Structures are given as structure tokens and as C-alpha cells.
Amino acid sequence: MTHKEHANVVNGAVTEIVPVLSVKQLSIRTRGEHMPVVKDLTFNVKAGEVVCIVGESGSGKSVTSLAIMGLLPRNELVVEAGEALVQGQNVLAATDEQLRRMRAAQMSMVFQEPMTALNPIQTAGSQIEEVLRLHTDLGAAERRQRVLDMLASVHLPDCERIYASYPHQLSGGQRQRIVIAMALILRPKLLIADEPTTALDVTTQKQILALVRELQQQQNTAVLFITHDFGVVAEIADRIVVMRRGRIVETGTRTDILTRPADPYTRHLVTSVPSLVPVERVPLTGEPVLDVVSLSKTYTRKRLFGTGSSVTAAQDINLGLQRAEVAGIVGESGSGKSTVARCIMHLIHPTSGQISLGGMDISRYSRRELGPLRRRIQVVFQDPYRSLNPRIRIRDSMIEGLTNFGMARPEAEAKAIEMLEFVGLEADAMQRYPHQFSGGQRQRICIARALSLEPDILVADEAVSALDVSVQAQVLRLLDDIRERTGIAILFITHDLRVAAQICDTIIVMQQGRIVEQGSALDILSHPQAIYTRSLLAAAPGRNWDFKNLRVLDDKQARAIAS
């Protein structure tokens, strides 16, 4: 009898399996306020089972995971009632010493952003080894060997090199594997994964999901997987818990939730998932606003003695952008997408090539010459946590650019409020700090800040990858509305082919620093010519699910929809 039957046989009698995690009537509120953040939460996760928690930003998903790990900020959030039992022990009543023993050994967590989860001044190997040093009596040689074995088990290449590498020397996918290795090194019974694949490209995402499933099956680990990506849910979930405003609105098996949702909110979430079928768009005939010709960027690593080494991050890039056009750049991590965007924005200087903005070649402009032009190209970065200064209020972040370009403070504040309301936030957000918002809300603030300067070009570097599907759909509609109303051109960098299908007029596919294919979104996604493009489409999570029509497709149906 399998874990999915949730039962065991003892002396011929069927008995209920004790869940690894049991959350009972959990309620959490903000300190000093009566408004609950989480209310009457009850669910279980059994050994060898993957339970996905889904819901919009602010639904309480991450707060729930932090409570289970005993990581709630005590000066901000208070557990009002309930229990969170891990192997029968109530985490919420545990002492600091008990929690320290439980973490890593009985329960562990993989966070969304590996770069903030890892210490930048320690090697990857030493950070994993630290877990063994704190929780075991193994000697140095044994610890090192255990870490190398773990690196191999998460399918990292050249484990000796990875062991000695610092986080900044690894790709995003490799860093996430390091975090997973750290979480699983002591074989915990419960693994909590909070958006572990959000920032990853589709092929790396597919590998990470397969890795989590493989390790979970090998070690019979209970996995609580928090995500807003229903493609991921379709790939990995055994059961799904749907949350809204701190409460559970529905639970069920993957098939029940994705094909027969009982609650209108669940139906809204599922049917909001963008399709891989591109939207047919009217061909553009606007004036060119950006022209990139033969752009290349080579990084050279100098050495004190001997010959330095060089890496070509982008080579012979040619692309154009018309007024009111959305051009998407897609490709794996390390393909050169962000390098091209940073060269265009002059955050880094290209090695060669031309960048023409409105007919002016700015590729050799000095920092002073670029100053007045900065307003014309604005950017929204991938990580809203690092895009906003945590020490200043949203008001000051929003008006900084406006006042720098000469707008009076009262006018700048009025403009900031207007833009915040335009992206769905209240005016009182101006008085709060970044940590008081969810990740999705922070990204909307970043988008409002960029658009407040009314630029000619907006570079969106994975700008919606951290957002849940309903907010993502709102932001995409917002960007489309802004594009139509103002004629702004958007360079849209994304690893999510579903998003690219919905918003992009043209798509540029990059691999290893080169463009392998470019054309209309309809042609690229429906009739890809390059083998690499076809592999990206094949790796898209949930590609065999038609979310809008609440059905799972066989291969023949999937091919028919794609064509």
C-alpha cells in the first residue's frame, strides 16, 4: 500500500499513517492588531507526499511555512492559536534549543532566492559542511566526503570545483541545487520548498523539479511545496491546498483542483494561467526607438602573473525595437539575456557594436553624457527584495527619480500616488517600508516607480516571474495598457514562455551568448525552427495541461493546440 493511500497494515489491520507534518487550527496575527494573517489553518503532509500550497501574494503561504520552521519574526507576528506538529512535536511550543536540533535533522527549508540564502563570503562546500559540523560528530574528512556525495546526488558537475566555489561563481540553477543539498544533507523527514524554482529558466526548472521528486521518493521525504506557478503544480503535486486571505478555501488531489475546482476563487486562479499558445497581434509599423548592431560583450579576468582568461557573454547581437513594441528575449540561465539588456541600459559597457537610441549612437557615451538620457530607458529588475532600499519609505523610493529630474516634491508625490493606485496599491503604501509588503506587492511598486518617469523604453528583466498568476495577469494587462496608451516600447526578458506568448510581439531566442532564432511570437512559439527553441518549449512545466479549459491533454491534443 503506497503513501497516497494514507494507510498502513499492522498485524493484518489497516491503521492511519501518522503524518510527518500536521497543522491544526493555526491562527497568526500581526502584533498589536486584530486582523489575522492566517486563520484556522488545518492540513497534513504524509511521508513521501508532495503537498502544494497555492494562492495569491498575501494569502499567508510563506507566513505558514515560516511558522512551521519556527522562524516567525517575534516582534511582528504572534501565533494566536493552534499547533504545527512535526513528527508529533509541536514546533510552536518548542524552545530555541529544541528548534535548533529539529532544523536540518527533522525539517528543513529551501528559500526562493538562493543568492540571499547563501553566505557570499563562504564557499558552497563549507556552507553545506557547516550543517554537519553543528548537528553531527563526524570528522573533517568524513564531512567533506559526505558533502561531495551530496553534491553528486543533486547532479552537480565537477563536485570538487563546486565545493570550492563561491555563490557568485555559480549559475542560478547551481546555487539552488546547493541550497537543496544543504537542506537535505541530514535527510530531514520534512522539506519545505518556498518558491524554489521561480527565478529559474524552464530547463533548469524541469531539472530541479525532477531532482526534488527523485530525492523525495528515495528518502520518503514529506514535501510542502509553496508556489504560484500552476505549471509546477501540475508537474509535482500529489495534493493541493488553496489559500486566500489567510484561510484555506479548498483542498484536493491535483486532478480534482486543476480539472474540477469547487470554489470560484480556485477556478479563477487556474483559468488565469497563461497559455503557451501565442496571442495573434497586429503587425507594428511604428518608428524605431532602439537599434542594436553587432553588439558583443567579453569579460576578461586579469591575473597578477600569467595570462588572463576571457568569457564572451554576448556575441554579434542584432535587434531592433519599434515604438509600442514588446520584444521578448528568452533563453536559459547564462544565455546572455541580461547581459544584452544591461549593455543597452549602459549598466555595463559593451566591448563592441552600436546601440542607437532614437537615432543617436550612445554606445560610447560617457556617464555624464548618458545622465539626461537615463529617463528614457527605465528598468524593472527580477528581485523586488533587492530593488527597494529597506531603510527608506516607499514614498522616498518613488519620488527619488522624479525629483532627480527636476520635478517639485509635491508634484512628485502626487505622481507617485497616481502610479501606485494604477498598479493596484493604496495611497497609504507611501508611508510604509518594503518589508511590510508581499513579494508581489513590492514588484508592483518597482513597476510603478519605473513607469512614473514615462520612459521611451522599459526593460523588464523577469519582472513578473515572482508574481502569482492572477497578479501576473493584472501586471501584463497593465503593461499592455501602458504600451497602447503611451507608445512605450518594452524589452521583456523572461524564462516563462507562457508569459512571452501572451505579451510579446516578437521573440528573440538566445543560447550561449548568441541569437539562434528571432521573429514574430506566433512563428517562434508555434513553428520553431531551431532545435534549441523546441527543447525550451518541451521543457515548459505543465505543457500538457489546458488550464483555461480545466483539462489535461494527451500528446496529440497538445500538438493540435500548439499548431
Disulfide bonds with the S-S distance in Angstrom:
none
